[in-house]
Amino acid sequence: MSAHDVLVVAEVQRQALADITLELLAAARGVAEAGGGQVICLVLSADGTPFVPALAPADRIVLVNDPQLADYAPDPFVAAAFEVVAAEQPRAVLVAGTSVGWDLAPLLASRLQAPLVTGCKSVTADGPGLVVDVSFCGGKMMAEVAVGQSPAVLMIMPGSYRAATAAGAARVETREPASPLPAGAVRFREWVLPEAGDVDITQQDVLVAVGRGIQQKDNVELAEQLAQALGGAVCASRPAVDQGWLPATRQVGKSGMTVRPKLYLALGVSGAPEHLEGMDGSELIIAVNTDPKAPIFDAAHYGAEVDALDLLPALVEAVGAKKG
């Protein structure tokens, strides 16, 4: 136990470890190492043992296994998390900025009488305190927040960090709750899942994004051809989704998905702040737009001030010829 440790609350959904847990571990690593601390991963579930191999990037894994933790409900989860955090006294507690996290984090912070920071895009150590970059006003503004009190509860936005990769063998501890966990008035009933999309754009290395600049739905086919030739998928800005050109599962941005592909090719996308928030972590961004003042060019590594519809056929032909 160290005042420089960082504790990550793993997110388990439908008895499976959520990918964002590895993003949280990556965020925790930088802060913990700056002070010589360790990364602790807390797993609250009916049986967290199957998740241990995937959590190797942590230094320590604390399992709290209890039937009340099989599916998320606020009272038992807050009680179990509070008990571990109170015992460990970490520098910070990282929680996923998901629907579960939005419920758990404020309740846990209140129970700990600790500061809560939401919308976190990055966190770094600053002496005994922390500096957190926070997104607010629907992604239109960013703020740098200094946090001096420990522990602080931080909600990390999905897609803010690249998933941590496995390191060594983490030390595993299994703890029993000191007292029976409360069932509470709010209880889990069932998972209601959104309609599955045909493609998970968050898992793609190459994304071809279409915006209002492609003018009509029929032109999406050209983007599909290019994406297929590049081994990727097509995604969209909100205006393109609102027009019905692509389903909501393909939307990138504040009200859609956060993506971090190796290549993000934006065709006719102006680059509203809400859209940029969902893709600004891409390794390489190429923008194509007729408007030289389009905000997308500020985020892009390369840009072309041309009509995407003039460029698309040539790109499809060139990539096809390159592949033989």
C-alpha positions, 0 to 999 in steps of 0.5 A: 500500500502506497499513497502513490498507488492508483486503483482502477475499477475494472468494468465487467459487463455481462460476465465479460471484461470490458475493453475500457478496463485496459485503457484505464490501466494505461492511464493509471500506469503513467500516474503511478510510475511518476510517484513510484507507486503501483497500479491496482486493479479492483474486480467486483464480480461473482467470480473474477478469476477468469479475468486475471490473465487479461489484467496482467498490465496491473501490478496487483489485482484485487478480486472481490467475489460475491453473488451480489456482484454478478451484475451491476447494482449501486449499493453492493458495488459502492459498498465493496469498492469503498471497503477496498479503497478505504483500505488501500488509500490510493492516490486516485481511483479511475472509473470508466466513463460509461453508463455504469461509471456514471452511476458508480463514480459519484456514489463512491466519491460521495462515500469517500468524501473525495473529489470527483472529476468527470470527462477526463481525457488525460491525467498526469502526476504533478508533484503530490497532486494531479493535473487532469485534462477535462472535456466539457460543453459537449466537447466544445471546450477543454479545461485543465483541472488541478486536483490536490486531494487524495484519493480523487475519483476520476472518470476516464472517457472511452478512447482517451488512452490506448489499451495497456498491453500485458506486462508481467504476472500481477499479484492476485489477492482475493478478499471477502467483504467485511460484512454482507453486501447490501442488496439495496433498493435498486437491483439489476433486472436485465441487460437491454442491448442496442441493436447490433451494428454490422461493423464495430468501428471501434475495432478498425485500423482503417476508417473512411469517414463520410460527412455531409460533403458527399451530398447523398446516400448513393455516394456512400457506396464509393466510400464503402469500396475504398474502405474495403480496398483499404481493409477498413470500414466506413463511419460517419459524422452526425449529419450523415447519420441524421440524413439516414445515410448510415446507421447510428452504430457508425457515428463517430463523435461525442454522441457516437463512438470514440475511435483510435484507428491507425488511419482516419480518412475524412471525406466531406467532414467539416469537423464539428468539435463533437466529431473531433472529440471522437477521433482526435486520437487517431494515429494518422488523420487525412482530411478532404474538404472543399472548405479551407477553413473547415475545423477538420484541417486543424486536426488533420496531419494531411489535407486536400482542399478538393471535392471528395466526390472528385477524389473518391473514384481516383482513390478507389482505382489507385488502391485497387491497382496497388493491390493488384 
